[in-house]
Amino acid sequence: MSRSFAAVWQNIVIVLLACILCLPCLIHGLPLVGDSTLHATYQHQFSSQFWSGEIYPRWIAGANQGYGSPIFLIQYPLPYWTTALLRPITRFAVAPNLEARELGIFCFLVLAGAGLSSRYWLRKTCTPLAATAAAMVYISLPFLLAFEIYYDLAIGQFMAFVWMPLALAACESLRLKFTAVSALGIVWALLVLSNFMTALMFLPLLLGYAMTCRHSDESPFAKSVIALFLSLTVGTCLAAVYIFPFVANLRLFNINALLSLPGYELSHYLSYVRLESLQRPLLVPALGYALILVVIAVRSTWRGARWILMRAAILLTLGLGVLMIVPGLGMRLISTSGLKLPIFKEGDYFPERLLIMSLLTFALAAFAYSNISQQVATARGVTLGLLMAWAVGCTVLMLPWSASLWHALPLIATGIQFPFRLEVLLAIAVTGLLGAAFDGSLLLQENGETKPTRLYVMLMVLAVIAGGVFTFRADQTWQDLLRNPTVVHAEETHDVDHTYRTYVPESHLAEFANLIGAGLNNYRSQASIAPGTASLVEGQGTVNVVREGPRKLLLSYDLVGEGRARVGLVYSPLWTVRSATESSGTPMLASSPEGLVELALGPGRHRLQLVFDGGWPERYGVIVTLVSIMVVLGGILIVKVRMISPLMWQLKAVDIPGDEYENQVHK
């Protein structure tokens, strides 16, 4: 079998595995888990405005019962763009679950893309079979499969799994050349557009990996640093359409207002066991199962890890994780650290599940690292050591032992929000280590080593995957969705953006919650102004509103004296007034007690426009992105033409007649 033919079949196997894992999503759409309803609702509004001609919707006009939402000033756009572009391809019938079915296709594409991209990365250093096996494990790891798809469903973070391996692959080929710099820049832009926070968390690993895998004889340190800096600059410019408004408008969002709610505490998302959770069915057996795999990893590390410092770090991390099985110890560490104690709902055993997932995944990392052959370790020891050290750091930061550190760094804690996000980085590190372990196990017969064969490595892999699946009951969700699908849909009449607390002033939260029916008793005020309309709250006269677009309204009024009008829109400082007729003064914008737009109007008959204006960050972001795209594409085209031109001149200089000349030109 030729190499190219084998590579095709291996890629097909990866796609088929992704198809099986996402089969219910392909057939019925998203499962009713985590944030699935939220993303379906966002997608409904985003796709509607996108296919109405607004390429990048910033203001979601239909959100919050029609009062609108500015959330896409900071919300990542790439997953929603990708899903919106599926609409003319999938051609699903218009139904309440339309967006859920499109997002189901999106999940399959992301999982398959993650597998293919990880294989492409690992093929830089591993044999084809080892790269394929590790890629299949990558898309089956507990966090990626059981947690992201069938439990939590954070689609931006999920999509980052496609770009991280490609970024590391670009680091393997990074040189101070236009195409190499552009390749890493494009991938970095795609990662930022998928999830900005994940990109920032991944950045230190990217920098370290680029430095450790460089070829010193071909790429001196200084040139490698310059190439890396230029790549990140190119990527930032390509993603400027999102980054510029994000950075400029982040001050308008109070993230702490959301994180202060019960259940959003950072301490809620660390990994530990509580005494009351031990009454949950199957929790004790699951913890015992994880402990068995940890013991296997400890034995393997003690016998196989070559660097004594790394061996000590791995064993210490495993020990710190095992100690968190002691009921109540994690809560005591959190209490002494100064972090706010979590408030749990009845029957919530989320931290225990996180602990099991962390122990399983890190045990696999330790086992893989300890079973890398001498030949592979000699060739790539520094890079593999970086991946293992990264796995150690991520695991410790997800345990309550790091609670004091999180408390000491409130800005970073607020940005990351949920420490379990570090599982994203742990997964990519495990995949790199597994690729090396599989690669080494294929060479055992050649170098005569006595380490466990690839069968034992694969058995450990299967044990970890099975443990993750049953911990989050992904198997049950998979079957339930396939047999009795739950319809995830977006109804505009029940559309409430739960992030409204971040952009509605705290003094207006109670009134706004009642306005949209998000209060404690789901009470919705009946006397409030309807979305997209206007009414006078002071003065005598008339006022009318005509919506000219999602971000533009035409308001006309006729007042006897001065007055105030209230408009059915969520207030934001980005709403601006543009007078359409001459008036004695510019109407002043303010926020009503309900958090809506309020205007102070002068006497007379006038018309004006209300425009949601992103200002210079939005305009310059678009310009920089477009210019960067043209520069990158133009530069790549010039490089390719310059590579082809010498060959053409050589062929023309040789007297090659007829068909033979044409064949060589074609080649």
C-alpha positions, 0 to 999 in steps of 0.5 A: 500500500502506497504512503499516500493511499494509506494516509487517505485511509487513515484520515477517513478512519478519523472522520468515521470515528468523529461521525460515530461519536457525533451521530446523534448530533448529525441526525437530530442536532444538539443534545439538551445540555449545558449552553446548548439552548443559549448557543442555539438562540445566539445562532438564530439571531446571528444567522438571521442578521447575517443572511439579511446582509449584516456580515458581522452582527454586533448588536443582536436585535432580537435578544432579550425579548426584542430589546436587544443585546450588545454581547457580540462586541465581545463574543467570539464570532467564528463558530457562528459564522461557520454555522451560518454558512452551513445553511445553504448547504444543509438546507434544513426545513425551517423549524424551531430546531433549525439552528440546533441541527445546524450546530449538530453538523458544526460539532461533527465538523469540529470533531473531525477537523480536530482529529485531522489537524492533530494527525497533521501536527503529529506527522511532523515527528511521528510515524503515520500509524502513531499519529493516526492513533494519537489523533483518534485518542485526541477526539475521544479524550474525556474533556473533548468528547464527554464534557464538551459535546455531551455535557457543557457545549462551549462551542468557541472553546470546542472549536479551539481544538481544531486550531491548537494542533495546527498552530503547533504544527506551524511552529515545527516549520516556523522559519523567517520566511513569508509563507511560514510566518503567514501560516502560523499567523492565519492559524493564530487568527482563527484561534483568536476568532474561535475563543479569545480566552483560550488563545491567551491561555494557549499562548505560553505553550505556543511560545515555549513549543516554538522555541523548543522545537526549532532547528538551531542549525537552520533557525538561530534563536534571534531569527526564531523569536522574530519569526514568532513575533511577526506571526503573532502580529500577522494573526492579530491583524487578521483578527483585528475585526474582532480584537479591536472592538473587543479590547475597546469595549470590554470596559462596558461589560462587568464580568464580575456581575455574572461571576458573583451569582451563586454557582459561578464562583471560581471555587465551584469549578476546582476539583475536589470531593465533598462528604455529602457527594459520596451518597451519589450513585456510582461516585465512589466506584468512579473515584476508585476506578480513577485511583486504580489508573493513578496507581498504574501511572505512579508505578509506570512513572517510578520505573520509566521517567528518566529525568528525576526532577520530572519524575518527582513533579509527576508523582507529586502532582498525582499525590496532590490529586489523590489527596483531593479524594479526601472528603472536605479537604478541598473545601478547607483549602478554599476556605483558608485561601480567601476565595468565596466559598461555592454555593451548590444546588442539591444533587450537584457533584460537579467538582467530583466529576472534574476531579475524576476527569483531571485524574484520568487525563493526567494519569494518561499523560504520566503513563504516556511520558513514562513509556516513550522509547529511548530513541524518541526521548533522545530526539525530542526530549526537550519538547516532550519535557515541555508538554509534560511540564505543561500537563503538570502545571495545568493539573495543579492549577485545577486543584484547590491547592492553587486556591491561594494563587487564584485569590492573589491574582483576581484579574487572571481569575476573572478572565479565566472564570473557570479553572477547568478550562485548563483541561483544553491545554492538558488535552493537547499536551496528552496528545503530543505525549501519546503520539511519542509513546505510540511512535516509540512502541512501534520501534521496540522490536528494533532497539530491544527495549523491555517497556510495555508494548503498544497494547498496554498503552492502548489499554490505558487509553481505552480505560481513560476514555471509558472512565470519562464517558461514564463519569459524565454519562456521555453514553447515556446522553448519546443513546437518549439523543439517538432514541428520544431526541430532545428538541433544542430550539430558539424561540424569540418569545422566550429569548433571554440572554443570560449575560444581560447582567454584564451590560445592564447597570447594577442599579437597573438589573431588577427592573430590567429582569422584570421587563424581560421576565428573567426575575426570580418569579419569571415576572414580566412587566406588562406596563413597560414599553414594547421592544422597538417602539417609543413613548413619551414619559414626560411632555405633550406630543407624539413620538414614533419609531421605524426600525431601518435595520438591526442597528438603526432606528428612525425616530420622529416626534412632535412636542409642544414643549420639552419632553423625554421619550423612552425607546424599547432598546437596551441602553448602551453608550454606543447608541448615538443620535444623528439628527435628520432635521435642524433642531435647537439642540442635540437630544441627550441619551441616558439610561432609564430605570429599566435599563432602556434608552431614554432621550431628552427632546426639545420642542417642535417637530423633528426626526432623528436616527438612533444608530448603534455605532462601534466607532473607530475600533470597529471601522479600523478593525475592518480596515486592518483585517481586509488589508492584512488579508490582501497582504497575506494572500498577495504575498503567498501568491508572489512567493508561489509565482517566484518559485514556479518561474525559474522552473518554467525558464529552465524548461523553456531553455531545454529543447524538449519537443511536443507532449514531453515538454507539456508533461514536464511543465505540468509536473 
